[in-house]
Amino acid sequence: MDLIGLATRISASVISIDAGRKGFATKGKAEEGRILYENGIERAMSAFKETQNSADPQTLILSQYTFLSQELQLCDKTDKDTITSLTKAVQSFDDTFLALKVVEEPSYIAVEKAIPHIGKYRVSGYPKDAFHIACSSHRTRLQNILRTPGLDPIEKALLKQRFSNLATAQSAYIEKQKMILGN
């Protein structure tokens, strides 16, 4: 999969979604806004479905990371709560890229030994490291957004797809953990 092309498509879709939302709020631009918004959602949905089919944890995380990073760039500078939330999400996904490198090293066995074997520190019996923490946190964030009253059905579908992609990413990551830990 062309990761640069994927990131470009996702960034462009977020820009279109944002421009569409702004068009809704501008007198005489509602129809143009709706077209931009729907086009952006459609392109994002296509990209997220494609990444889910790849079942590659790095690709799945890159798609979320790109979407969040672009949202952060477009966020109104006065919206401190959203900026804080998006910044934390981007930072947690930064850590997932580090975890993806470490999980492929033989020294990952040290992580297995260092993380408690109590259930809350494990995912399917494997260490709940930065990858799992970021995915779980972001799934919670998406669930909270999905509870927003009046959310547009097509945006809701995109959020559900992104939520599903995180579950796929975690499953694929667990496979990497299994391979390195010999289970």
C-alpha positions in Angstrom: 0.0 0.0 0.0 1.2 3.5 -0.9 1.4 5.1 2.6 2.2 8.6 1.2 -0.8 8.4 -1.1 -3.0 7.2 1.7 -1.9 10.1 4.0 -2.5 12.6 1.2 -6.0 11.2 0.5 -6.9 11.3 4.2 -5.5 14.8 4.6 -7.5 16.0 1.6 -10.7 14.4 2.8 -10.3 16.1 6.2 -9.8 19.5 4.5 -12.9 18.9 2.4 -15.0 17.9 5.5 -13.8 21.0 7.3 -14.5 23.3 4.3 -17.9 21.7 4.1 -18.7 22.4 7.7 -17.7 26.0 7.3 -19.8 26.2 4.2 -22.9 25.1 6.2 -22.4 28.1 8.5 -22.0 30.6 5.6 -25.1 32.2 4.2 -25.6 31.1 0.6 -22.9 28.5 0.8 -24.9 25.7 2.4 -25.3 23.6 -0.8 -21.6 23.9 -1.7 -20.7 23.1 1.9 -22.9 20.0 1.8 -21.2 18.8 -1.4 -17.7 19.3 0.0 -18.6 17.7 3.3 -20.2 14.6 1.7 -17.3 14.3 -0.7 -14.8 14.5 2.1 -16.6 11.9 4.2 -16.9 9.6 1.1 -13.1 9.8 0.4 -12.2 9.3 4.0 -14.5 6.3 4.3 -12.9 4.8 1.2 -9.4 5.3 2.6 -10.4 3.8 6.0 -12.0 0.8 4.5 -8.9 0.2 2.3 -6.7 0.4 5.4 -8.9 -2.0 7.3 -8.5 -4.5 4.4 -4.8 -4.2 4.7 -4.9 -5.5 8.3 -1.5 -3.8 8.8 -1.2 -2.2 12.2 1.2 0.5 10.9 -1.1 1.5 8.0 -4.2 1.4 10.3 -2.5 3.7 12.8 -1.1 6.0 10.2 -4.6 6.6 8.8 -5.9 7.6 12.3 -2.8 9.7 13.0 -3.1 11.5 9.7 -6.8 12.2 10.2 -6.2 13.5 13.7 -3.2 15.6 12.8 -5.1 17.3 10.0 -8.1 17.9 12.3 -5.7 19.5 14.8 -4.2 21.8 12.1 -7.7 23.0 11.0 -9.1 23.3 14.6 -10.2 26.8 15.6 -7.4 28.2 17.8 -10.0 29.3 20.4 -11.3 25.8 20.9 -9.0 24.9 23.7 -10.8 21.7 24.7 -10.6 20.2 21.2 -7.0 21.3 20.8 -6.1 19.6 24.0 -8.0 16.4 23.1 -6.5 16.2 19.6 -3.0 17.0 20.9 -3.2 14.2 23.4 -4.5 11.8 20.8 -1.7 12.6 18.3 0.9 12.2 21.1 -0.4 8.8 22.1 -0.3 7.7 18.4 3.3 8.9 18.3 4.0 6.3 20.9 2.3 3.6 18.9 4.9 4.0 16.1 7.6 3.4 18.7 5.8 0.3 20.0 5.5 -1.0 16.4 9.3 -0.9 16.2 9.9 -2.5 19.6 7.4 -5.3 19.2 9.5 -6.7 16.3 12.7 -6.8 18.4 13.7 -9.9 20.4 14.2 -7.6 23.4 10.4 -7.2 23.5 10.4 -10.2 25.9 11.6 -7.7 28.5 8.3 -5.8 28.1 6.4 -9.1 28.7 8.3 -9.6 31.9 8.1 -5.9 33.1 4.3 -5.5 32.6 2.2 -7.0 35.4 0.3 -10.1 34.5 -2.9 -8.7 36.1 -5.8 -8.5 33.6 -6.0 -4.7 33.5 -2.5 -4.5 32.2 -3.1 -7.1 29.5 -5.0 -7.4 26.2 -5.9 -10.9 25.3 -3.1 -12.0 27.7 -0.4 -9.8 26.1 1.2 -6.7 27.5 -0.9 -3.6 27.3 1.8 -1.3 25.9 1.6 2.1 24.3 0.0 0.7 21.2 -3.0 -0.8 23.1 -3.3 2.2 25.3 -3.5 4.6 22.4 -6.1 2.4 20.6 -8.2 2.0 23.7 -8.1 5.7 24.5 -9.0 6.7 20.9 -11.8 4.2 20.7 -13.2 5.8 23.9 -12.9 9.2 22.2 -14.7 8.0 19.1 -17.4 6.5 21.2 -18.0 9.8 23.0 -18.2 11.6 19.7 -20.7 9.0 18.4 -23.0 9.9 21.4 -23.3 13.5 20.1 -27.0 14.2 19.4 -27.8 15.2 15.9 -24.6 13.8 14.4 -24.9 13.5 10.6 -25.5 9.8 9.7 -22.7 9.8 7.1 -20.2 11.2 9.6 -21.5 8.6 12.2 -20.7 5.9 9.6 -17.2 7.2 9.2 -16.6 7.3 13.0 -17.8 3.7 13.2 -15.4 2.7 10.5 -12.5 4.4 12.3 -13.6 2.7 15.5 -13.6 -0.6 13.7 -10.2 0.0 12.2 -8.7 0.4 15.7 -10.0 -3.0 16.7 -8.5 -4.4 13.6 -5.2 -2.7 14.4 -5.2 -4.1 17.9 -5.9 -7.6 16.6 -3.0 -7.4 14.1 -0.7 -6.0 16.7 -1.6 -8.9 19.0 -0.4 -11.2 16.2 2.9 -9.4 16.2 3.1 -9.8 20.0 2.3 -13.5 19.6 5.1 -14.0 17.0 7.8 -12.3 19.1 6.7 -13.8 22.4 6.4 -17.3 20.9 2.8 -17.9 21.9 
